[in-house]
Every structure is written in structure tokens, then in C-alpha cells.
Amino acid sequence: MLINAELLLQYQRCKRRTFLDIHGDKSQRDAPNELLRKLQQDKIAHQLSALAKVTYHQPDYSYGNWEAAEAATLELMQRGVEYIYKGVLLATYSEGYTLLSRPDLLVKRPGKSCFGDWIYVPASIELGKRPKQEYQVVAAFHAQVLATIQDLAPETAWLILRTKDRNYSVDLLKWTPRMQQILEEFIQVLELQNPPEVFISRQKCNLCHWYSQCYAIAQSEKHLSLLPGVTPLRYTQLQDVAITTLESLANTSPSTLENLVGFDREVAPKLIVQAQSSLEKRPLILPYPLPTEDITFTAPVELYFDIEAQPDLDLNYLLGVLVVDRLANTEQFYSFLADKPEDEELVWQQFLDLVWQYPEAPIYHFCVYEFDTVKRLARLYNTPSSLVRPVLSRFVDVYEQLTQSVALPVESYALKAIARWLGFEWREKEASGAKCIYWYDQWLETGDRSLLEIIQSYNEDDCRATLRVKNWLVNFFQDEYGLRLA
């Protein structure tokens, strides 16, 4: 059986995925979504950008004919060419397993190898901006296979990342033992009769082609990974004390958990109340001081603020503000949109002009991104602090207020999950922040303005969803508990 770097990369993200990739029914996989296709396109573009700076050779072979591919690669290595793109190297690992290495680049360096007065080192062209563990483990994998081919282990391997100083040297003395440990664990998982246990981690799972299958299993089992706050580390700790169901967690004493790794005196009772909320299917107040001044519905005018961004371009192209005038009983949405990246400064100024029309109005947002982005834009465009600080002082994070005061019977504290639990629906059913990234790219490519209209509609609904959540939180404390937040 062939073990390649992609399998090892995915194994580090999810043990279950690699088992299913090899043994699962491929007809049960989800279709690729737009964001995944965009990431694949972005990686190709990044590779082409890196390759544009070198003159490389590429072995000629048919995909899947790995023996012929290796022979063509070895011929280039024996000739001593400077760069080899998508070379193929094979190494027997153990009975029944062969390592298949396809480094993005093999780079010639001075040294002594079986080929002559030169050696090769592997370079991986990765889409990330940081040298993640998974990247360095893969680099060590390529280096180990390469060592068996050239009779000399390279002293380093390279990561070519999406940063200005993008060449990163991998410490193989550190990462080779870790890679070998992961490789052994991976083989043990492959030899299991059944796939590893489901664990839903949306940030990692959302782009996986097995997500729907795994999520259905998790729901049917009421798996604890669906409970907000249950991380892989905390789940392992819960298993160690025989807490594996919502019921058992809901009936646990906080003192049982607070000394476990990943827990403390705040996390333990909060997670237990979260389990009780999910079990009872109703909101519950958390055992913490409640907000007393940041959430209020008595302001004559309130602003609700949401941003759409294109991370690849480091661009905030849409600043949306919903103005709610409670005295006049009106709502007006303002969409400050950059048709092209160079218009970002213009929409930033339009945003400032609007919020200064209501100098006393609180500015509600969901999560810290809007607050941090306003600070960044102010620095980027040299905005006087006298114009920015008073604005930032009016920001109120609805997410923070809610998660520090209430447990909801939801699987996630993302805006969509909470607002939909409250009955709110987005007009564009399939829209998401990730899809907006894809749509804005398509707008820049095609000039199809309907894509911008979809994004604007989605952004407005985000603002209105924030309004819905904020109003619910105020009413919950007033109506159910007789408390006033003002």
C-alpha cells in the first residue's frame, strides 16, 4: 500500500478522514464546495508564483505510473538539474507499505550523494502563512524518503509560504522523530477494522468531503463534540473520568472537572450548564456576573455593523451598517462597498462619516473582528485618533455579552446558529462568509454585478441577525428573570 504526504497531512487534521479516504465508500463523499475549489485554485496560483522565479525540470510520466515517474525523476537527479518540480520518489517502509514522496520542488545543493558532488533538499509550496506543524511533518516525510534515494539525509527542508519572507527552514532533527511517530500511528489506524470515532470540529471539518456522513453519525449519537466548548483535549479528559454523554456531563459536579487538563473553575461550571441547556432545550443563565451596562435597548439610535473581507487580498471590501432609530421607528441599511480593492480607503471614510452622524449611538457587532479591523484601517489610512477612539468606545460585542451570560441549546455560538435558533433566516440560503470570499473573487474576475448584490444582501442580513440576537438577550433577562440591562 502507498502512503503519500497528503494522507499524512490529513491524518494530522483528522484520523477518521484518512481511514475513510482509503477504506470508505467514495460514493458517500460530499461534492466539493466553492471555497474548497477556490483554495485549490489559490494553491496552484501560489505554486506558479513561486515557480516563476526558477528554471525547473519536470519528469515526464503518466499519473499513477509511479515506477516510471521515479525513474524519470532519478534521471534528472543524476543529471544534476537545479530544480525538479513534482518529482516522484519511492521507499519501502515496512511490510506492505511503500512511502510515495512527491515534493513540490527538489532543490540542488552542494554536498556528496550517490549522484555526485551535489545533494537535493525538498521544498514544499504551502498556501498558509505560518509554518504549521502539519507542514513541517510533511517536509520531514519528503526528507526521509529522499535520504534513502541519495544515500544522504538532507540537513534541512524548505517551506515556501505566502509571506514576504516566505522561505522557512525546517529543523529536521526536531521534526523527523515526530513524523516517524505520526507515521506509525497512521499505519495502526489504517489497520483497524472500523474507522476511528467521530469528532466534529467545524473549523477543520467544514471543508472535508466526509462531513455530512460524520455529522449525521454525531447527531444520531448525540456526540459530545457537538456541544460548544468540548475541544478534543477536553473530550479526552471527559472520557478519562467516564463522562461520555450529555446526561452524565449535565449531572457532573464542577469540582470533578475543574482540576482536569483544559478545565478550570470557570470552564467547568460553564460547560456543565451548557450540557444542561442542550439537554433541556432551553436557555440558561451562566454562573457568572451578568452584563449591566453594555447591552441596552433604550438608546434613541443604535448601529449594527458587519464587515465582509477578502483575506487573500488583505482587503475589507464591504462595511455594512444598519441604523435603527427607535424613536422614529425606522431602520436604514448602508452598504459601503469597494467595487475594486483600491476603493477600500473610500469605504472606510464613508463608514466614519456615517457613524459620526450619530455620535452617541452604540455600535453593535458580533465577535471581535469588526473592532480589530477598525483599528487596523485607522492605522493603515493614518486616521487621527480623535476620529477613531470615540468610535471604538461605542463598540459593543454582542457575542461576548451573550457567551458570558447565557448558555443556549445550540451546537455553535456562530451568528448563524444562534440567529436561526431564534427563527431568523438569511435571504440567500447558501450564503456564508466563506462563499462571499469566493463570490467577490468571481466579481473581480467576471464583472458580474449580481454577485455583489448577493454579498450585500448577505451582509445586511448579518446586521439584522445581530439586531435579533441582541434584542433577544435583552428581552430574555427582562421577561424571564425580571432583570434590566441598562
Secondary structure, DSSP 8 states (H G I E B T S, - for coil): -EEEHHHHHHHHH-HHHHHHHHHS-GGGS----HHHHHHHHHHHHHHHHHHTTS--B-----TT-HHHHHHHHHHHHHHT-SEEES--EEEEEETTEEEEE--SEEEEEEEEETTEEEEEEEEEE-S-SS--HHHHHHHHHHHHHHHHHHTS--SEEEEE-SSTT-EEEEEHHHHHHHHHHHHHHHHHHHT-SS-------HHHHTT-TTHHHHHHHHHHHT-GGGSTT--HHHHHHHHHTT--SHHHHHT--HHHHTTSTT--TTHHHHHHHHHHHHHHTS-EE-SS----SS--S--SEEEEEEEEEEGGGTEEEEEEEEEEETTTTEEEEEEEE-SSGGGHHHHHHHHHHHHHTSTT--EEESSTHHHHHHHHHHHHTT--HHHHHHHHTTEEEHHHHHHTTEE-S-S--SHHHHHHHTT---SSTT--HHHHHHHHHHHHHH--HHHHHHHHHHHHHHHHHHHHHHHHHHHIIIIIH-----
